[in-house]
Amino acid sequence: MNIQWIDFLIVAATTLVSALFIVGAYSLGVRMLAVAEDEGRSRAGARAAAFACFGLCGIVVVFGIILIVPSLSAKILGA
């Protein structure tokens, strides 16, 4: 058995960056919802930013599932 260490490190780094991105975007979305609830502030902008962050998280998760499931990868990405 031969481990391709470069490929392993690429996958590990990509996983770490993706996880940090999803957690950061979700946290920012929760913060924007909290800001929207504050009095004296524009609610529409903060709520739109929060829902944009949540939507971005959802898109990244769905793309990750597409990459993991071989039948979805073949159908959607043509790989």
N, C-alpha and C positions, 0 to 999 in steps of 0.2 A: 504494500500500500504506500503510495507516494502522495504526500500532501503538497498542494501548490500553495505555498505560503503567501505569495503576493496576492493571489485571488482571494484567499482567506482574509487577508488584511483589508482588501478593498471592500469586501462584503461587511466586515466588522465596522469599518469606518462609516460606510453608507448607512448601516443600521443605527449607529450612534447619532449621526447627524440628523437622520430622519426622526428618530425618537425625540431628540432635543427640539426639533422644529415643531413637531406636533404638540408637545407639552407646552412650549412657549406660545404658540398660536392660540391654544385653548386657554391658557392662563390669561393672555391678553384679552381674549373674548370675554372671559368672566370679569376681568377688571373693567372693561368697557360697559358691561351690563351694570356693574356697581356704580360707575360714574353716571350712567343714564338715570339712575334712581336718585342721585343727589339733587337737591333743590337749587334752583337758580342757574341751571346749566341747560344747554341744548340737548334735548333727549334724542332727537331724530338722528343726529350725526353719530352719537355714541352707540345707539342701538344698531345703526347700519354697520358701523365698524365691528361691533360684536358679532353680528350675524355673518359678516364677511369672514371673520376669523374662524367661526364655527364651520362655515361652508368650505373654507380652505382645508381645514382639518379633515372633513369628510371626503373631499376629493383626494387628498393624499392617502387616506386609509383605503379607499376604493382602488386607487392605482396600485397600492401595495398588494391588495388581494388579487388583482388581475395579474400581477407579476408572479405571485406565488402559485396560483392554480394553473396547471399546464393547459387544460382545455380552454380556459378563458384567454390565456396568453396567445394561443394559436388562433382563436376566433377574432379577437379584437386587435392584437398587434401584428398578426400574420407571421409570428416567429415559430 
